[in-house]
Amino acid sequence: MLKKLLLETATICIYRNLLEDEAVKSFINLLRMLETPDCTIDRVLNSYCSVYHILLENNTPSFYEYVKNAVLRDENSFSLACEKGIIEDNETIKEQAKRDLAVIGSMALVKCEDIKERMKDKFSENREAVEVISGLPDWNAMRTNEEERISFEYCYESLASWYRKNGAGVFSQHSFFTWDGHKKELVPVKNPDPVTLDRLYLLDSQKETAIRNTEIFLSGIEANNILFYGDRGTGKSSMVKAIANKYYDRGLRLIEVPKEHLDQIPVITSRLSGRGLKFILFIDDLAFENNEEKYTALKAVLEGGIEHKPSNILLYATSNRRHLVKEKFSDRIGLSSDNPDDEVRARDSMQEKLSLADRFGITIVFSSPLKNEYLEIVQKMAEEENLGIELAVLNRKAMQWEMMYNGMSPRTARQFINWIKAEEKYGFGN
């Protein structure tokens, strides 16, 4: 059985990436060693234990679970076709995927006791080796009933549906990404902000506009890029992240693009344009110095250059400035000047810079709350955290906090509530 399985693993075509996986490679190497006449016991033991070591490092209970997870996150012709919803048009890929999955299922369900028995047969004349083999850890101690076997080996339909919903490759495992402009690659955010829309208080009109535009985008209709503009700490970035969290299950992913790498947006859109998922490119705290030229790259994305922006990509940006390019009084000197070095059409240049924000289809405005609004936000957050503090004391401390620190804003309210939670837990405020 193990000898045949070794041959079958060589026939894997679509899921060939799995053959390069560290644990799978060690497993196949172990099978190969068991069929090699002159292979030594120490090499076989090392290979067997290396599989277990990798499982422990990945906090995975069994080789079966490890392989199943590797299949779910693999990016290949089958998973990509499923993501795009076009798999039904390719019978060749469908049939090969089914054959691959049957082999992978057999590999994942191999019992450690079968491997140990084969090892004992190979080294039966070495009593010490047999004793050591008997004491080896079992990294595939699992139920191998027929129902479980079918659920893996013949899971083609459910797997195709899973790829369609969650995407292929790294996008099936993560919702937030950042763009590394130096390596020119997407980096998954392993601990994304779990903020949800229901925790953003007194922002109903802003939420309504952002949700409506995002749902239009997800439905496949052309939607607008959005500029979230307003005072600091008012929930602009939190709303973008909450939108991404809300619609993850509908195939939405968030990619934060650092301002210094805006000129690489065409590279990003080129990589994402053929995917079956939807992407929001997120630019936080957007503003340009007067002498910066990167705003021209952003303008090209907003307006569309030679290459049209892919329909599966939107741009959401936040800013504390209504005019995204900083303007100085010295910029206006050229409007009326005898200096031959001044620009003749200085007014046109100035208007070009000031109009960048207008190129976003929608601008959603966030304002700092008034005193009663700030206290209402504090009270809602206190209820959310089940804080047992009297309302009058809560309000008094909240006003003291905002005067000592960052003024009245939702961010200040959250920081204050975090402090009060610590006071209640550890009693250092008493």
matplotlib code that plots the C-alpha trace (Angstrom):
import matplotlib.pyplot as plt

x = [0.0, 2.7, 4.7, 1.8, 1.0, 4.6, 4.1, 0.7, 2.1, 4.3, 1.2, -0.2, -0.5, -2.8, -1.9, 1.8, 2.6, 1.8, 4.8, 7.0, 5.4, 7.9, 5.8, 4.5, 8.0, 9.3, 6.4, 7.1, 10.8, 10.0, 8.0, 10.9, 13.4, 11.3, 11.7, 15.4, 17.4, 20.5, 18.7, 19.9, 17.6, 18.8, 17.8, 14.3, 13.8, 14.9, 12.4, 9.6, 10.2, 10.7, 7.0, 6.0, 8.2, 6.6, 3.1, 4.1, 5.5, 2.3, 0.1, -1.7, -3.0, -2.5, -1.0, -4.5, -5.5, -2.2, -2.7, -6.4, -5.4, -2.7, -5.3, -7.6, -5.0, -3.3, -3.4, -3.6, -5.5, -8.4, -8.7, -8.4, -11.0, -13.3, -12.6, -13.6, -16.7, -15.6, -14.7, -17.7, -16.3, -13.2, -13.8, -10.1, -9.2, -12.2, -11.2, -7.6, -8.5, -10.6, -7.7, -5.3, -7.6, -8.1, -4.3, -3.9, -6.7, -5.0, -1.8, -3.4, -5.2, -2.1, -1.9, 1.3, 0.9, 1.1, 4.3, 5.8, 5.0, 6.8, 9.8, 9.9, 9.8, 12.6, 14.8, 13.5, 17.0, 17.9, 16.2, 17.1, 15.7, 12.4, 12.2, 12.8, 10.2, 7.6, 8.1, 7.8, 5.1, 1.9, 1.2, -1.8, -3.8, -7.3, -10.5, -10.4, -14.0, -15.5, -17.5, -14.3, -12.5, -15.3, -15.4, -11.8, -11.2, -14.4, -14.9, -14.7, -18.1, -17.7, -14.1, -15.1, -17.8, -15.3, -12.8, -15.6, -16.6, -13.2, -10.8, -7.6, -4.1, -3.3, -6.6, -8.4, -6.6, -6.5, -8.7, -6.2, -3.0, -0.3, 1.8, 5.5, 6.8, 10.4, 9.7, 6.7, 4.5, 1.4, 2.0, -0.9, -1.9, -1.9, -3.7, -6.2, -8.3, -11.6, -13.6, -17.3, -19.7, -22.0, -19.2, -18.9, -21.4, -23.2, -22.0, -25.2, -25.3, -21.6, -22.1, -25.1, -23.2, -20.1, -22.2, -24.4, -21.4, -19.6, -22.6, -23.0, -19.3, -19.8, -22.9, -20.7, -22.0, -19.5, -19.1, -17.3, -13.9, -14.5, -12.5, -13.2, -12.4, -12.6, -11.0, -8.5, -9.8, -13.4, -13.5, -12.5, -10.0, -12.1, -15.0, -12.9, -11.7, -15.1, -16.5, -13.8, -14.7, -18.4, -18.0, -15.2, -17.6, -18.7, -15.2, -13.9, -10.3, -8.5, -5.0, -3.3, -1.0, 1.6, 1.7, 5.3, 4.4, 1.4, 3.3, 3.2, -0.6, -0.6, 1.6, -1.0, -4.0, -2.3, -1.9, -5.4, -7.3, -7.8, -9.0, -12.5, -12.5, -13.1, -10.4, -10.3, -7.0, -6.8, -4.7, -4.6, -3.9, -3.6, -1.9, 0.9, 3.6, 3.6, 6.7, 5.5, 4.6, 3.2, -0.2, -0.1, 0.1, -3.0, -4.8, -4.2, -5.8, -8.8, -9.4, -8.1, -5.2, -4.5, -5.3, -8.8, -9.0, -10.2, -13.8, -12.9, -10.9, -12.0, -9.9, -10.9, -8.7, -8.8, -7.5, -7.6, -7.3, -10.0, -7.4, -5.0, -2.1, -0.7, -0.8, 1.5, 1.0, 4.2, 2.4, 0.2, 3.0, 3.1, -0.5, 0.8, 4.5, 7.2, 9.6, 10.5, 11.0, 7.4, 5.0, 2.8, -0.3, 0.3, -3.5, -4.0, -1.2, -2.7, -6.2, -4.8, -3.4, -6.4, -8.8, -7.4, -10.0, -12.7, -11.7, -13.0, -16.6, -17.8, -16.5, -17.8, -17.3, -16.5, -16.7, -15.5, -18.5, -20.0, -19.9, -23.3, -22.3, -18.9, -20.5, -23.1, -20.3, -18.6, -21.8, -22.4, -18.9, -19.3, -22.5, -20.7, -18.0, -20.5, -18.7, -20.2, -19.6, -22.1, -23.2, -22.3, -18.8, -18.3, -19.2, -17.0, -14.0, -14.6, -14.5, -11.3, -9.7, -10.4, -9.0, -5.8, -5.3, -6.6, -9.9, -13.4, -13.4, -14.5, -10.8, -10.4, -13.6, -12.2, -8.9, -10.7, -12.9, -9.8, -8.4, -11.6, -11.7, -8.2, -9.2, -12.1, -10.1, -7.1, -8.6, -5.8, -8.3, -9.7]
y = [0.0, 2.5, 1.6, 2.3, 5.6, 6.7, 6.2, 7.9, 11.1, 11.5, 11.8, 14.8, 17.7, 20.5, 20.3, 20.0, 22.9, 20.5, 18.3, 21.3, 21.7, 20.9, 18.3, 16.6, 16.5, 14.8, 12.3, 11.4, 11.2, 8.8, 6.5, 6.7, 5.7, 2.7, 1.4, 2.1, -1.1, 0.5, 3.3, 3.4, 3.4, 6.8, 8.5, 6.9, 7.9, 11.4, 11.7, 10.2, 12.6, 15.6, 15.3, 15.4, 18.4, 20.4, 19.5, 20.7, 24.0, 24.6, 23.7, 21.0, 17.9, 15.5, 15.0, 14.7, 18.1, 19.6, 18.3, 19.3, 22.9, 22.9, 21.9, 24.7, 27.4, 26.1, 28.4, 26.5, 26.4, 24.6, 26.9, 30.0, 28.8, 28.1, 31.6, 33.2, 31.0, 29.5, 26.0, 24.5, 25.4, 23.3, 19.5, 18.7, 20.7, 19.3, 15.7, 16.1, 17.9, 14.9, 12.5, 14.7, 14.9, 11.1, 10.7, 13.5, 12.0, 8.6, 10.2, 12.2, 9.2, 6.9, 5.5, 5.8, 2.2, 1.1, 3.1, 1.7, -1.8, -1.2, 0.2, -2.8, -5.2, -3.3, -3.4, -6.6, -7.9, -4.9, -5.4, -2.0, -0.4, -2.2, -1.0, 2.6, 2.4, 1.1, 4.2, 6.7, 9.4, 8.9, 12.0, 10.6, 9.2, 9.8, 8.1, 6.6, 5.6, 5.6, 8.8, 10.7, 9.2, 10.2, 13.7, 14.3, 12.1, 13.0, 16.5, 18.1, 19.9, 21.3, 22.3, 24.1, 26.0, 26.8, 28.3, 30.3, 31.8, 32.3, 32.6, 30.8, 30.9, 33.5, 35.3, 32.3, 32.6, 36.4, 39.4, 42.3, 42.9, 45.5, 46.2, 45.9, 48.3, 47.2, 43.5, 44.3, 41.8, 41.5, 40.8, 39.3, 41.0, 38.3, 40.2, 42.5, 45.0, 43.2, 46.4, 46.1, 48.7, 48.4, 49.7, 52.9, 55.2, 58.3, 57.7, 56.3, 58.5, 57.9, 54.1, 54.1, 55.8, 53.5, 50.3, 51.2, 52.0, 48.8, 46.6, 48.2, 47.2, 43.7, 43.2, 43.8, 47.3, 50.1, 51.9, 55.1, 55.5, 57.2, 59.8, 59.6, 63.1, 64.8, 65.5, 63.1, 60.3, 60.4, 56.9, 57.2, 54.4, 52.3, 52.5, 51.2, 48.3, 47.5, 47.5, 44.9, 42.8, 42.9, 41.7, 39.2, 36.4, 38.0, 38.0, 41.4, 41.9, 45.1, 46.0, 49.0, 50.9, 53.1, 56.6, 56.3, 53.5, 55.0, 54.9, 51.1, 51.0, 49.9, 46.9, 46.0, 46.4, 44.3, 41.4, 41.6, 42.3, 38.6, 37.4, 36.4, 38.4, 42.1, 44.4, 47.8, 49.6, 51.5, 54.7, 56.0, 59.6, 60.8, 64.1, 65.4, 67.9, 70.8, 69.4, 65.9, 64.4, 61.1, 62.6, 62.4, 58.6, 58.6, 61.0, 58.6, 55.7, 57.9, 59.2, 56.3, 56.4, 54.2, 51.1, 51.2, 50.4, 46.8, 46.3, 44.3, 47.1, 50.3, 52.9, 54.1, 56.8, 58.7, 62.2, 65.1, 67.6, 68.5, 69.6, 66.7, 68.6, 71.2, 74.7, 77.6, 81.3, 81.2, 79.1, 82.1, 84.4, 83.3, 84.4, 87.9, 88.2, 89.9, 87.1, 85.3, 82.0, 82.0, 79.7, 81.5, 79.4, 79.3, 79.3, 76.2, 74.4, 75.4, 74.3, 71.0, 70.3, 71.5, 69.4, 66.0, 65.3, 66.1, 63.1, 60.7, 59.9, 60.2, 62.2, 61.2, 63.8, 63.1, 65.8, 65.9, 65.3, 68.0, 67.6, 65.8, 63.5, 62.7, 61.7, 59.6, 57.8, 57.2, 55.9, 53.5, 52.2, 51.8, 49.7, 47.7, 46.8, 46.3, 48.8, 49.2, 52.9, 55.6, 57.8, 61.1, 59.8, 58.4, 61.7, 63.7, 61.5, 61.5, 65.3, 65.3, 62.8, 64.7, 67.9, 66.2, 64.3, 64.5, 66.4, 65.1, 62.3, 58.7, 57.7, 59.6, 58.0, 54.5, 55.3, 56.6, 53.5, 51.3, 53.2, 52.8, 49.1, 48.8, 50.8, 48.5, 45.3, 46.3, 48.8, 51.4, 54.2, 53.8]
z = [0.0, 1.0, -2.1, -4.4, -2.6, -3.2, -6.9, -6.9, -5.2, -8.3, -10.5, -8.6, -11.2, -10.0, -6.4, -7.1, -4.7, -1.9, -2.9, -1.9, 1.5, 4.3, 6.1, 2.9, 1.5, 4.7, 4.6, 1.0, 1.7, 4.5, 2.2, -0.3, 2.3, 3.3, -0.3, -0.5, 0.3, 1.8, 3.8, 7.5, 10.5, 11.7, 8.5, 8.6, 12.2, 11.4, 8.6, 10.6, 13.5, 11.3, 10.2, 13.8, 14.5, 11.7, 13.0, 16.5, 15.1, 13.3, 16.3, 14.2, 15.9, 13.0, 9.6, 8.3, 9.5, 8.3, 4.7, 4.7, 5.7, 3.0, 0.4, 1.5, 1.2, -2.0, -5.0, -8.3, -11.6, -9.9, -6.8, -8.9, -11.4, -8.5, -7.0, -10.4, -10.7, -14.1, -13.1, -14.7, -18.1, -17.7, -17.5, -17.8, -14.7, -12.8, -13.5, -12.7, -9.5, -8.5, -9.2, -7.2, -4.3, -4.2, -3.9, -1.4, 0.7, 0.8, 1.8, 4.6, 6.0, 6.3, 9.8, 11.7, 12.9, 9.2, 8.8, 12.0, 10.9, 7.6, 9.5, 11.8, 8.9, 7.2, 10.3, 11.9, 12.6, 14.7, 18.1, 19.4, 16.2, 16.7, 20.3, 19.3, 16.5, 18.9, 21.1, 18.3, 18.6, 16.6, 14.5, 12.7, 15.6, 14.1, 13.3, 9.8, 9.3, 5.9, 6.4, 7.2, 4.2, 1.8, 3.2, 2.1, -0.9, -2.6, -1.4, -4.8, -4.8, -1.2, -1.9, -5.1, -3.1, -0.4, -2.9, -4.5, -1.1, 0.5, -2.4, -3.2, -1.7, 0.9, 0.4, 1.8, 5.1, 5.8, 5.4, 5.8, 4.0, 3.7, 0.6, 1.0, -1.6, -1.2, -1.9, -4.1, -2.4, -0.2, 3.5, 5.5, 8.7, 11.3, 14.0, 12.2, 14.0, 14.9, 15.0, 13.9, 12.6, 15.6, 17.8, 15.9, 17.6, 16.3, 12.8, 11.3, 8.2, 7.5, 7.9, 5.6, 2.7, 3.1, 3.4, 0.4, -1.8, -0.7, -1.4, -4.9, -5.4, -4.2, -6.4, -9.5, -10.3, -10.8, -7.4, -6.3, -4.6, -1.2, 0.7, 4.5, 5.6, 9.0, 12.4, 13.9, 16.1, 14.7, 13.3, 9.7, 9.6, 12.0, 9.6, 6.6, 8.7, 10.0, 6.4, 5.5, 8.5, 7.7, 4.1, 4.4, 3.9, 0.6, -0.7, 0.3, 1.2, 2.5, 1.3, 3.0, 0.6, 2.4, 1.0, -0.1, -2.4, -4.1, -7.4, -7.2, -7.3, -11.0, -9.9, -7.2, -9.5, -12.2, -9.7, -8.4, -11.6, -12.6, -9.2, -8.3, -5.1, -4.4, -3.0, -1.3, -1.6, 1.7, 2.0, 5.6, 6.6, 3.0, 2.5, 0.2, 0.7, -1.8, -3.5, -3.8, -7.2, -6.1, -6.1, -9.9, -9.6, -7.4, -9.7, -12.6, -10.6, -9.7, -13.1, -15.2, -17.5, -20.5, -18.4, -16.8, -13.1, -12.7, -11.7, -8.6, -7.0, -5.1, -3.4, 0.1, 1.7, 4.9, 5.5, 8.0, 5.2, 2.7, 0.2, 0.1, -1.3, 1.1, -0.3, 0.8, 0.4, -1.7, -4.2, -5.0, -5.8, -9.4, -9.9, -10.4, -10.7, -12.7, -11.9, -15.2, -13.2, -12.0, -13.7, -16.3, -15.5, -11.8, -11.1, -13.2, -11.3, -8.0, -8.9, -10.2, -6.7, -4.8, -6.9, -6.1, -3.4, -5.9, -7.9, -5.3, -6.2, -2.6, 0.3, 3.7, 6.4, 10.1, 12.7, 16.3, 18.7, 20.8, 24.6, 24.9, 21.9, 23.4, 26.7, 24.9, 23.1, 26.4, 28.0, 25.1, 25.3, 29.1, 28.6, 25.9, 28.5, 31.4, 33.6, 37.0, 37.4, 38.3, 35.4, 37.1, 38.0, 34.5, 32.9, 35.2, 34.7, 30.9, 30.8, 32.9, 30.6, 27.4, 28.9, 30.0, 26.7, 23.2, 23.3, 22.6, 20.0, 19.7, 19.9, 23.2, 24.5, 23.7, 25.4, 28.5, 28.7, 28.5, 31.4, 33.4, 32.7, 34.1, 37.2, 37.9, 37.4, 39.4, 41.8, 41.4, 40.9, 44.4]

ax = plt.figure().add_subplot(projection="3d")
ax.plot(x, y, z, "-o")
ax.set_aspect("equal")
plt.show()
